[in-house]
Amino acid sequence: MPPCAARFVVASAAWRSDTVSPRLLNIARTVFSIGQFEAAGEKEVGVSALPPPPAPPPVPAFPAVLEPAAGATDAIEEHSRAVLRSSWQHWQQLQSQLAGVSDSDHPPLRDDWQRNLTQALVARRGHCSVQARAFWGAAEQGLSPSTDEHTALFASGLWSRLTPALLLPRLLDSNSDGADLAALLGAAALCWILAALKERCLALLRQGPQEDLALRRELQNRGRHNWSPMDGPEWLLLELEQDWLVRDVQAKVAMRMISPKGPADADASGGVDGATAFTPSDNLVLQLNMGEGKTSCIVPLLAATFANSRHLLGCTVLRALLRTNADSLTAILGGLLGRRLVVIDVLEGRGLGEKLQLTPLRTGEKALVRRLLLEPRIVQADVDKALSTMPAVTARDTLLSLRGLLSCGVLLVALQKRHRVNYGVRPSAISAIARSVSKQGPEHRLMAVPFRAKDVPAERAEFAHPCLALVLTHLSCYASGLTDAQLDECFARLLRLDGSAAEAEYLLWVQDLDGNPLGPSMAAFSTPASVRSLSGVILSDYAERRILFSLLRFNCATINFWLNTAVFPVEAKVFPGHMSTSALDFIAQRDLPDLQHTSGMVIAALLIFDNQQYTPIPTCASGRDILQRICEGGRHTRVLLDVGALMKGLDNAGVTAAWLALTSPDDVDAAIYFDALEMVQDDEQERELVQELEEEREVQLPADATPRVPTHHRDVVRMTAVGGGVDPTSDAFVPPGAAFNGTTLADMVEDAVWAGPLWCTAEYVHVLSSTYSRRPLDAYVRPPAWLLATVDAVVLLHPYEANAIVPTLRRGRGVARLHAFAPRRRPSQRCLALTPGAVLPPPRHSGGGVGTMSPLLNGCGAAALVRAALLGGTLYYCCPTEAAVTAATVGVAPRPHSPAVAAVFADPNGSVVGRDGFVTAGPERVRLLPAAALAAARRGGGGVFTRSPVVLLMWLVNLRYEGQVVLQC
């Protein structure tokens, strides 16, 4: 049939219920209505088939810090304490119930209950599969051709083929062919879901005791206990297509959100059709622990219910999670449900505060200021009395502003934030001034804005509290100083003032400079006499300008002038009134009775022994101070996750180098870290409450080049046919070191090390045409993929050459063998070159000769394979022998160090063993490295490195993995 030929869809056929057995139809109706297969007289395999669970750990005492405080006046705080106490009591009751059903004293033998459970699951799976075929067969029979015209269409191939993907979406169509067809399709889908559940349970059972908890959860979940597939076919299709079973608590949460005042409040079962129960005026928030399926299950359930022909559902997510959640929802909702997803990226901007100048107070006003600021409760009469002694309006405003900053906690909140981590000025705004670009748009605002991570400002987000925005702007400028462009603008604005006003302002800048440097760059300069007055400043003099700008860059008076004249008048403007609100003003928390223990569960998790090790770190601690604390006291910390940007001042490479410097070389060989500019985030954990840094990987592609057209050399054909070794006079073969010609580290390559046991063809080395002359050629070092092995030689081949000799080897006319090769990137990866299925022709036995493996490939520790693995950037060894031969080839002493190596390494004046473990070539290497490994490394005529190749090998690994894994020794 031509691809464009029309097909008659199933809708053209009339449903014929007379072809279906009435008994089978009644069973299907019952199964589809109640959502359980027990309606057919079949009992479900439940958690009773498992032995009682072990006794839960004892519940610790409720933290005293969360108990209600005597004499407390904060109503919100006391309410929060009462809620936590109530949740803790529910958690204790739940643990008591679990302890009542546990029986850890006389557990049954695992072999007995596992055998019985396996038999029950297999039988149940088979019965569900048989019943599903019966329901589906009845549906097919009812939709089969019933007239001569339909029969002719079926015979000609124009009749639609009946598949689940075609028929199951008809469960969602209210104008379908009738309830009988829907019952058969729904019952078949439910039986498929139950069969898949039994398959998952069998897989968990085969994995052993470590999956007993997951197995118990699967058996406890009977599914559809509080909802009916007949009323909510969308949920049934989601279970079938996504291969999961909606748990009771997930269904309750979804139903409560669908109908805040509906059946979920009364804990009654019923439908999930939100078209009638949904009340948009009711807003609520429910609490569910992490890992309980909020994003992966509940959100799709709500979307499937609300997103119909009458309602448009909006799902708001963090921008950092937009791409992940959009892809997930598209995959879940775009299948059998056929729901369309539209992604809208919304960036919200907010206003800033009104202008406020923080002017220094005079000495005579300190007593009044002290009383007004330090007394927490002061009546209005005392405030008026204190202000009446100050004639200046500016002083009064400043005094009230300072009181507000201190009494309302604004200053405390600001000082607890970290510059360039929690707040700062956008770099784009600073660079715009340097380029004299128009400063229009939110990306050029010079006020402090929230930062999402270290040196990563939030897009268009600003601080809504005006006083907080002003304080953080001052702190940001004080910490970072003014740029040359900003200082130029300061002088330009200063010179626009009247002569006397400009001179007076300039005197404020320079009066405290001598003996009080405010920045590290100012320590080497003293204030020149020529710049003590504004009239003596000559900005065109480069030397004087450099000294003056270094003195004024961190000067508070200069920064204040810059903010008060260039920043605040333009950007610190708000409406006279300010109205703020939060989600608590619109949403009520209505926890389900089954979930009231959630907060108590979190508190209990925090109180377990593994979470009791906590080391407080001073707020002002630097990244090096934190590393020092990590390494002190004999701690063997091996993983560092800096989720709070604590390593301020150090990038990932700097942290790695500093950490290695603080660690004994006998304990740590190397460190692996992620390059933040190249890392692609793939976090599978739940991240609803974490504002993550969204990064887009930027790959710098190599320049355009013309590839070399490969050819098949006659000497390679000869070696394939008759075997033998490499002819050194042939231009078909070159040492593997030639692959590095034209690269950045070509001078570090020692040809004698790579040659001998391993050679390569000229086609393997030459990647580009001879007309390409640009350097370096780092991006064009071909990875090893094919090895041609004979009794006397092992050669790396170009893929074109490997493909050309395959017919010869398949016909059995050659004596050489073709081995597929791949570096090991995972610990469990096998040595591909020694896998019989990856060798052509397959070997019959080992020992050399026709039909056998080459003696040069007698194991993973073979010299040729070790060099090929180094060239490919392998990350793991398959056995200790390979590790020892690799260390001997590279010339690095293996860990842990032998007593002889440790003694030489500990010698502060010694030069035999380097910091990276490289052992100098000569008698000392023979004495310090294992003799057997050295002999294996030289087998086949190969040499060993005479200079440390660690940098070269690091470069190779980074090259092979495109910078995703960075090694540093």
N, C-alpha and C positions, 0 to 999 in steps of 0.2 A: 504494500500500500504506500503511495507517495506520502512524504511527510506533511504535505499541505492538505491532504484529504480530510474531509469532515468526519467527525465521529458523533454517533448518537449517544448523548449522555444518559445516565441512568434515570434521570428525572423524567425521561420520555416513557419509561416503563411504568406500568401500574402495579402497585403492590398487591400481591395475591396472598392473603392470609390462609386460604384453603389448602395451601401446600405445606403448612407448618403443623406439627403435632400440637393439639391443644394442651396436652400435659407439659410439653417443653415450653410452650408459650406462657403458661401460668408460672412455671419456675422462673423464666426470664423476667416476668413482670415483678415477682416478689424480690428477686435478687437486685434488680435495677431500682426498686423502690426503697428498700432498706439499706442497700449498699453492703450486704453481707452474704456470703455464699452458704452460710449455715441454713439459709432458707430451704436449700435442697436436701436437708437432712445430713449434711456433712459437718462435722465438728472441726473447728479451727485449731491448729497447733499453737498453743499459747505459752506464756512464760512458766506455767506450771510444769512444763517438761524439763525445766532447768532446776538444778539444786538451789536451795535457799542461798541468797547472797551473803557474803561475809558481813560481819558486824561493822557498822560505820565507825569511824574514829570518834573518840569522845568529844563532845561539844565543849569548847573552852568557855571561860567566864566572859560575860558581856563586858566590853572595855569600859573602865570607869570614866574615861574621858568623854564618853557618849551619854553618860547618865545625866538626868536633869540637874542643872546647877541651882544651888540654893540662892535665892535672891536675884535670879536672873530677870532682866527686864526686856530682853529682845524676844518678842513674840514669835518671829520667824524662826529664830534659832531653837527656841523651845519646842516649836511644832516639829521641826526637823528631827530633834532628839526623840520626841515621842513616836514619830513614824518609824525611825530606825529601831527603837525598842520593840514596837509592835511587830515589825518584820523579823526581828531576832527571835521573838517568841514563836512565831509561825515556823521558823526554821528549826527550832528546838522540837516542836511537835512533830514535824516531818521526820527528823532524825530518830525520834522515839518510835515512830511507826516502823521505820526501816529496821531498827534494832529488834523490834518485836517479831519480825518475820525471818530474821537471820538465824542460821544454825551453823556456826563455825566449829562446834565441838565434834559433830559426827557427820562430816560431809560425805556424800556417796562417792564411789570410785568414778573417776572421769570416764574411763573406758566404757563403763556400763551405761551411764546416761547419755554419753555422746553417741554410742551405737544406737540406742533406742530413739534418740532425737533425729539422727540421720535417717533412719528408716521411716519415721513419721513424716519428715519433711519431703523425702523423695516420693512417698506415696501421695502426700497432699499435692505436691507439684504436678505429678502425673494426672491426678484427678482433675485439677484445675485446667490443665492443658486439654484434656479430653472434652471437658464440658465447654471450654471456649470454642473448640472446633465444632461442637454440636450447635452452639448458638450461631456461630458465623456461617456454618453450612445452611442453617435454616434461613438466615437472612439472604444468602445468595440464591437459594431456591425460590424464595418469594419474589426476587427481582429478576429471575431468569426470563428469557423470551417466552411470551405466552401466545403470540399470534404468528401467522405465516410471515407477515412483513418483518416482525422482530427476528424470527428464525432466519430469514434470508440475510438480514443485516449481520447477525451473529456469524453465519457461515462465511460471509464475505470479509470479515475482519473489521467491520465498521461499528460493531457493538462495543461499548466501553467495557474495559476489563475491571472487574470489581475488586478493589483493594481497600484496605483499612484507611489509607490516606484519602481515598475518594469518598468513602461512605461515612466515616466517623464524624467529620464536621457537620453532617446533617443532623446530629443531635442538637446543634445550636439553632437550627432553623425551626421556628414555630410553625411554619407552613409545610412541614415534612409530610411524608406519605402516611403518617399515622403513628399511634402510640405503640402498636405491635412491633413495627420495624425498629422504633427507638428502643423498646425494651430488649429486643434481641441484640442490637448493637451495643447498648449499654452493658448488658450482662456479659457479652463477650469481652468487652474492654475491661470489666472488673475482674473476670477470671484471668485475663492476661496479667493484670496488675498483681494479683495474688500469686500467680506462678513466678513472676519476677521477684516478689518478696521472698518466696521460699528459696529461690536461687541465691539471693543475697545472704540469707541466713546460712545456707550450706557453705558459701564461700567464707563467711566469718568463722564458721565452725572448723573449717579446715586450717585456718590460720593459727589455731591454738588458743591457750589461755589469755594471751594478751588482748584478744578481741572479745572476751566474754562480756564486758560491759556493753559494747556496741551490739552484740548478739541479744543481750537481755532487752535492750531498748527496742530492737526490731520486733522481738516476740511480744513485748508489752503493747505495741502499737497495733491494734486491731483495725484501725482506720474507719472513717465514716461513722463514728459512734454518735456524733451530734449533728450530722447533716446528711441529706439524701441526694444521691447522684441524679435522681429524677428531677429534683428542683434546682440542682446546680451542676448541669453537665459540663460546664467549663472546668470546674475543679477536677472532675473525673478525667477529662482529656489531659489536663496538666499532669496528673499522677501517671497516666499511661506514657505520655511522651517524654517526661523528665525522669522517669524511673525512680520516683520516690512516692512515699505514702504520707499524706498530710496527718501529722500528729494531732491528738485531741486539743492540746494547748494552743497549737497554731490555728486550728479551726476556730477555737473560742476567741482568740485575739482578733482574727479577721472578722468574725461575725460581730464582735463588739464594736469594731471600727465601722462596719457596714451599717449597723443599727445601734447607735449608742444607747438607746432606750428600748431596745427590742428584746428578742428572745434570750440574748446572752446574759442579760441581767437576771433572768429567772432560771438560767441554766437549763433551758428547755431545748429539745431538738426541733429542728424545722428546717426550712429552706434557707438558701443563701441569696435569693434574688433580691438585690438591693434596690430595684427600681421603685418599690413601694415603701421599703423600710428606711431608706436613706433620708436623713434630715440635715441639710447643709448648715442649718443654724447651730447644730450641736458640734462642738469641737472638744476633743479630748486627747490625752496622751496616756499610753499604756507602757508599762515597764516589762521588758523581757531580757533575760540574760544573753550575753554574747554567745554565739554559736548555736542559737536556738532557731535560726532560719528566718530572721526578720527580712533580710534582703533577698535571699534565694528562694523563699517560699511564700511568706505572707504578702510581700509587695506584689508578686505575680498573681496571687489569689485575689487581692483587691483590684488590680488592674483588669483581670479577666471578668470580674463582676461588674465594675462600674463602666468600663469602656465598652459601651454598646451603642446602639443607634440613638439613644436618648440622652446619654451623659458623655461628657468629655473629661477624662481623668488627667489631672496634673500631678506629677511626682517631682518634688524638689529635692535635689541632692547637692552635696558639696561639689564645687567646681573641679576639685582634684579627683573626684570619683565619677565625674560625668561620663567619661569615655567608657570606663569599666562597667558602670551600671547600664548605660545605653546598650552596649553590646550584649550584656546578659539578658536584659529585657527583650531585646530584638530576637535573640535566639529562642527564648522561652515562649514569647507571645506570637511569634511569626510563623509557627508551624501549623498544627491542626487548628488552633484558634483563629489564625489569620488576622491578627490585630496589627494595625499599623502604628509605628512609633515615630514621633516627630521630636527632634532634639532642638531645644531653644536654649542658647547660652545667654543668660541674663547677668549683666554686671551692674551692681547697685552702687550709686554714689551718695554720699551724705554730706551735710553741711558742717561748717566749722564754727568756732566760737567767735565772740566779739573781741574787738581790740582791747588789750590790757597791757599796760606798761608796768613792769616791776622795777620801780625806781628805788635806789638805796635810801635808807632812813638816816636821819641825822642823829648824832649821839645823844642830844638832849631829850629825844623822844623814846629812848630805850626803856625807861621805867614804865611808861604808860603802855608801850607795846608789850612788855613782858607780862603785865597784869592782864591785858586784853587777850593775849595769845595763850597763856598758860593756865588760866582758870577755865575749866571745862564748862561750867555753868555760870553764866553772867547775865544779870537782868538788863533789860533795855536801858534803864536809867543810868547804869554804870557805863554802858557803851556810849551813850550820848555824852556823858561827862568826860570820858576819855577823849572822844572826838572833838569836843568843844575846845580843848586846849591846843588843838592843832589848827591854825588858821588856814593852812594850805589845803586846798581841795585835793591836790594830788596825794598828799600825805595821808589824808583820810581814806581815800580809795585804796591806797597801797596797804594800809593797816587792815582794812576790812578784807582785802584780797588774801593777805597772808593768813588771817584768821580762818577764812574759808578753806584755804589750802591745807591747813593743819587740822582743823576740827572735823572737816568732812572726809579726811583721808585721801585727798587728791595727791598730795605730795608723797604720802606713803606708797600709794599705788605706783606712782611714777618712778620712785627710787627703787622699787622692786623689779622693774622691767630692765632688760639688758639691751644696751645700744647695739644696733645692727643685727640683733636677734629677734627682739620683740617690737622694736620701733626703729625709726631712722628716717632720713630724707632720701627720696628716690634718686638713684644715680642719674637717671635720665634728666632730672631737673638741673642737677649740677653741671652735667655735660652740656646742656642747652645754653647755660650762661657762658661757658667757655667758648662755644661756637657762635655766640651772639645770635642764637636762634630765638624766634618769637616764643614766648613762654605761655602760649595759649593751650588750654586743655589740662585735664587732671594729671596726666603723666609728667607735667612740668611744675606741679605745685611744690613749693619750697617748705611747706609745713611738714612736720613729722607725721608719718603714716604707720599703720600696723605692718609688721613684717611677718610673713608666714614661716620663714626659716632664716638661717643665717644669710644675710646679704640678699634676701629675696623679698622685696616689698609686695604686699597684696595688691592685686589689680583694682584700682579705682576706689579702694576702701580707705576711709579716713576715720579719725577719732570723733565720735559724736559729742563727747563732753568737751566744751570749749576750753575750760581751765586745764584739763588734762592735755589737750592738744598743744596749748601754749607752753606748759611746763616741759613736755617732751621735746618740743621744738628747741627750747633753750638748751636742754641737756644734750640734745643731738649736736647742736652747733658747738657747744663747749667741748664735746668729746672729739669731734672730727676737725674742728677749726674751719677757717675760711680759705677758700681757694684763691689763687692769684686773680682770677676773673672777678670774684666777689670783692676782693680788696680793691681792685681797680674801680668797681662800682661804688664802693664806700668813699673813696677819694673823690670821685666825680660828684656824688651827692654832697659831700662835705664842702666842696668848692662852690656849690650853688648857694650856700648859706651866706649871710652877711659876714663881713670880715671879722668882726668881734665874736660873733656866735660860732663861726667856724674855728677860730683860734682857741676859744674856750673849750669846745668839744674835743679838739685835738689834744689839748693839755690833759684831758681825762684819759686819753689813750696812753700817753707816754709817761704819766707821773709815777706809775708804779713798776716801770720796766726794770730799772737797775736793781740787781740783786734778787730779782724775783722772776726768773724765767718760767714761763707757763707751758713750754713744750720742749721736747728733747732736741729739736733743731735750733733752739735759741741759746743753748748752754754755751756755745762757742763765741757768742757775740755780746758785746756791750753796746749800750746806746750811744751812737755817735753824737757829738755836740751839734752837728749840722741839722739833725732831724728832731731836736728838742722843741722846735717851733715849726709851725706849718709853713711859714715863709721860707724856711731853709730846706724844705723837701724838694728834691729834683727827681721825679720819677723816671725821667729819661736816662738817668745815670744807672746803668745795669747793676753795678756793684752795690751802690747805695740802696737801690730798690730791693735787691736780694736780701740785704741785711734788715731793712725796715720791714719787709713783708714777713720775714722769719720771726721778728719780734712781735708783730701784731697779729699773727695768724691765730693764736690761741688767747688773745687778749680779750677779757670779758667786756670791757668798755667798748671795744671795737665791734665785737659780736653783737652787743646790745644795740649799738647804733645801726648796724646792718639790719637786724630784725625789726627795729622800730621804724625804719624809714623805707626799707625795700620789701619786706615780707608781710608784716602784720597789717599795714594799711591796705594792702591789696587782697590778702587772702583770709584775714581773720575777721570776717564779717558774717553776722547771723541776723535772724529776725529778732525783734525785741523779746518775744516770748519763745519758749522752747517746750515742746511736749514730747515726752519719751514714753515708750511702752515696750513690753516684752511679751513673749509667748504666754507667760503665766496670766496675762490680762485677758487672754482669749481662750485658753485651753484649760480644762479641768482634768486632773489626774484621777482616773477611775480604775484602779487596779482590780483585776479579777481575783476572786477568792483563791484560786489555785496558784496565783503568782505573787501573793503577798509576802512570800518568804524570800523574794529575789534579793532585796538589799541585805537581809541577814546572811544569805549565802555568800555574798561578796565580802562581808565583814569576816565571816568564818574563813574564807580563802586567804584573807590578809593575815589571819592569826596563826596559820600553820607554821611549822618550824622552818620550812625552807624559805619563808618570806620574812624571817625575823632578823636576818643579817642586813643591817642598814648602816651605812657610814655617812654621817652628815658632812657636807663639804661647805666651806665658807663661800658666801656669795661672790666675793672678790677673787676666788681661786682661779688661776689660769689653767690652760690645758696641760701644761707641763707639771703643775702642782697636782692635778688630778691623776696624771700618769704615775707620779711619784707615790701617791697614796695607793694606787693599784698594785704597784710592784713591791711595796714595803711589807715587812712581816712574813716573808716567805710565801706570799700568795701566788698561786699558779693560775692566774687569770689568762684565758686564751682567746676570749671573744669580747669585743667592745662594741656596743651599740649605743651610739650617741644620739638619743632621740630628743634631747633638749638643747642641742647646739652648745654643749659645755666646752668643747674644744675651740673656744674662740681664739683667733690668731693663728690657728694651725689648720692647714688643709689635710686631706687624707694621707698624702705622701709625708707631710711633716709629722703627723701623729705616728705613722708607721716608723719613721726614722727615730723619733724620740723614744718610742716604746722599745725598739730594738736596742738602743743605746743603754737603756735601764735594765735590760734583761741579760742574764748570763748566757754566753754563746753555747754553753753545754746543755742548756734547757731548750733553746729555740734556735732553729736553723734559719728560718725565713718567715716572712709575714705576707699575707694576702689581703689586699684591700680593694675597694671598689672606687673607680674613678667617677666622681659625681657627674661629670659632663658626658660620660658615655653610658651610664647605667640606665637600663630600661627597667622600671619598677614592675614587679609582678607579685603583689602581696595578696595571698589567698585568705588571709584572716579578715575578720570583720573590722571595718574601719569607719563606721558611721560617725564616731565621736572624735576622730583624729583628722585634723586639717593637714593633709600631706602635701609635700612639695611635688607639684606636677612638673615633670621634666620631659622634654622631647629630645631624643637623641639626635645629635648633629654629626653626621658622618662626612668626613672630608674625603671625597672620592679622588682617586689618582687622575692625572691628566689623560686626555684622549690619546690613544696610541693604536698603532696597527699591529695586530698579532702576527706572529710568524706562521707561515703555512708549513705544517709538518710534512716530513717525508719518512720513508722506511728504508734505512740503510741496509746494504747487503750483508754487512758484518753482523748485524743483529739477526737477520734471517739465518745466517750460517750458525750462529751460536744456538739459536732455537732448534735447529735441525741436528747438529752434530755435537753440541755441548762444548766442553773445553773452557779455557780461561779467557781473560781479556787480552787482546793484542794491543800492547802499549803503543805500537806504531800506527794504529788505526785512528782515523779522525772521528769514528763513531762513538768512542768512549772517552770520558773525561772524569777526573776525580770529583766527588760531590762538592768539594770546596769551591768549585767553579760556579756553583749556583749563587754564590754571594758576590760575584763580580759586579761592581757598580752600585753596591748597596752602601749604607752608612757605615757598617762595621766590617767592610771587606778586609781591612788591615788586620783584624783580630783573628781571621781564619787561618788555621794551620792545615795545609793540604795533606801533610803526612798523616795527620790523625784520621781524616775522613777516608783516605784512599786505603787500598789493601783489601780488607774484607768486603768493602762496599764500593761500587762504581756507579756511574750513571751515564746515560746516553747524552749526546750533544743536543738531541731534540728535547730532552727533559730540562736541560739548563736554559736553552734559548726560548724565551717566551714571546718576545717582541721581534718585529722585523728589524733588519739591520739599519733601516733609515731612522729609527728612533734613537736620539742621542741625549735626551734629557736625563739628568741624574737628580736624586738617587733613584735606584730601582727597588726600593724596599717593598713596594706593594706587588712586585712581580716575582717573588721567590716561590716557585711551585711547590706545593705540599706533596710528600710521597704518597703514592696510591697503589703502584704496581711494582712487583719485584720479579725479575727473571732469574731463576736459580739453576745453576748447574753444579756438578761435583767440585768445580774449581773456582767459581765466581758467583757473585750476587750483584745484579745490575738494576738500578732504578730506571723504569721506562716511562716514556710519554704515554698518555692514554691512547693516542692514535696508534702508537706502536703496539701496545697491548692488544688493542682491538684487531690489529692486522694479523697477529700470530695466533689468535684464538682458533680459527678453522684448522690450522696445522696441528695444534695440540689436541683438538677434539678428535681428529682422525687418527691420532696415535702415531704420527710420523716424526715427532720430535723427541729428543731425550731431555730437554730442559723442562722446567715447570714454571707456571705463572702463578704467583701468590698475590692475593689481594692484601693490602696493608692499610691500617688506620691507627693513628696514635690513640692511646687510652685516655679518654676524657672523664671516665667514671671509674670508681673503685672496683665495681663488679664486671667491668668490660674484659672480655677474654682477648687473648692474643690472636688477632684475626689471621695473621700470616701462617699460623700453625694449625688453624682449624681446617680439617679435611674438606669440608664443604666449600672453602674459599681457595682451594688449590686445583689447578687444571694441568694435566689430568690428576684425578685423586690418587694419593699414594696408597700403596698396598702395605708397605712396611718401611722401616727406616734402615739406614746403614750405607746408602750410596748406591750408585748404579742405576740402570734403567728401571723405571717403575718404583723408585724409592725416593725418599726425601734427600735433599742435599745435606751432606755432613756439615756445611757451613750454616745450616739452619736447624741445629740439633736441640734447640730449646730457646726459651725466652731470653736467656743470658748470652745468646750467640752475638759475636761482635758485630756482625752485619745488622742484625735487628736492633741492637742497642744504638748504633749510629743512625739508623733510619728513624728510630723513635725520637732521638734528640733533634733530628732535622724536622720532624713533624710537630714538635712542641708537646710531647706527651706529658701528662700530669701525674700518672700513677704507675706503679710497678705491679706486676702480677705475682711476683715471688721474691724472696730474699736474694736469690741468686742474681736475678736481673738487677736488683738494686745495688748489689756489691760490684757487679761488672760495670754498671754505669758509673758508680763512684770512682772505680779504678780508671776508667776511660777519661773521665773528666779531671781526675787528679784531686778529688776532694775526699777528705777523711770522713767515713760514714759515722752516723750517730747511733747509739751513744759512743763517745770516744773511748778507745782502748786506753789502758793505763799509760802506754808509751806516748800516744798522741796527746792525752790530757797533760802529761808532764811537759811536753814541748810547747803546747798551746799556752800553758800557764806562765811560761817564761816571758817576763816583760821585755827582755832584750832579744828574744829570739825572732827569727825571720823565716823559719822553716815552714810554719803553718800560718797562713794569713787569716784575717778576720772572717773571711767567707769560707774558711776551712780548706783552702787550696794548699796542697803540699808541694813544695818546691821539687822539681824533677832532679833525680840523682839518687845517690845511695840512701838518702833519708826517706824517699818515697818507697823504695824497696823494703826498707826496714819497718815503716809505719803502716803501709797498706797491705791487705791480705794478699799472700803470694798467689793463691788460686785465682782470685779475681783479676790480678794483674796479668797472669798468663792467659786467661780467657779474653781479656781485652786486647791482647796482642795477637791472638790467634788469627790466622789468615793474612798476616803481614801488616796488621794495623799498628799504629803508634798511639801514644797518649799525649795529652796536652802538656806543653812546657810553660805556658802562660795561663793564668786563670781565665777560664771561658765563661765565668758566671754571668758577666754582663751580656755576652753574646747569647747565652741560652735564655736569659730573661727577655732579651729582644725578640728571640724566636717565638717564645710563648706568647708575648703580647701581640706579635704579628699574626700568629695563627688564630688567636681568639679575638682579633679586631679590637683590642684594648679593653675588652669586658673584664678580663682578669689581669690584674697588675701585680707582678711579683717584685719584691724588694728584699735583698739580703742585708 
